[in-house]
Amino acid sequence: MKRVVVIGLGIFGFNLMKTLHENGIEVVAIDKNKEVVQQARECCTKAIVADGTSREVMESVGIQEQDVAVISFGEDLAASTLTPSI
């Protein structure tokens, strides 16, 4: 089974996470917003409140063990470009 981490749960990230999960894909969802993560808990395998731009945080949640990572920071272009270096 594929494992996907979705970092950033805005409109795109949340809907992607939900659709992947509905199609039987293991999804780890990460966002800084506690309320959004609470909503995501029902639509994914694991939901985590965390800063997706922090290397230490991403390593601690096991990002290197995932098959695919989707970075979905629509409003923070700088974060979108820095996160892939993790």
N, C-alpha and C positions, 0 to 999 in steps of 0.2 A: 504494500500500500504506500502510496506517495504521502510524504509529509511536507506541509507547506507552512511557512510562517508569514503572517501578514503584519507588517509593521506600519501602524497608522490606520485608525479606524474612522476615517471621515466617510463621506457618502460612498466613494468608490471602494475603499478598503473594507468597510462593513459589508457592503453588498457582495463583494468578491468572497469574503470569508464565509458568509452565509450560503452562497451558491456552491462553493467548494464542499462545504460540510454536508449540504443536502445531497451531494453526489458521492458521498462516501469517502471523501478525502480527509485525512487527519489534518486539522488546522490548529495552529497556535496563533492566537491574536494578541498583539501588543500595542498599547497606547498609553499615553500619560494621563488621560482623562479617566478618572475612577468611575464616573457615571456611565460612560460609553463602554468601558470594560465590563461593568455589571450587566449591561444589556447584552453584551456579546456572549456571556457565559452560556446562554441557552443555544447558541448557534455555532459553537465550535468545540474542539476537543479540550482546549485549555486557553484561558484568557488571563493576561498578566498586565498589571499596571506597572509600566516601566518607561524609561526614556530610551527610545529606539536609537538615539545617536551616541549612546555610551557603549564603548567597546566592552568594558567590564560587565555591564548589565547583560549585553547580548551573549557574551560567553557564558555567564552564569545561568541563563535560560536555555542554553544548549543549541544556539543557532547553527553551530557547525554540524549538528546532527540532522538537520532538516534537508530535504531534497531540493526545495525551492524556497527562495525568499522574495517576497513582493514588498517593495518600499512604496508606501502610499502617503507621502507628506505633501498634499496638494498645495498648502498655503506656505510652506517653509522650504523654498527652493534650495537654500544653503544646506539644510539638513538632508534633503534628498541627494545632494551630490556628495556629502561627507559620509553618509551611512554605508555605502558600498565598500568603503575601505575597511570596515569591520570584518 
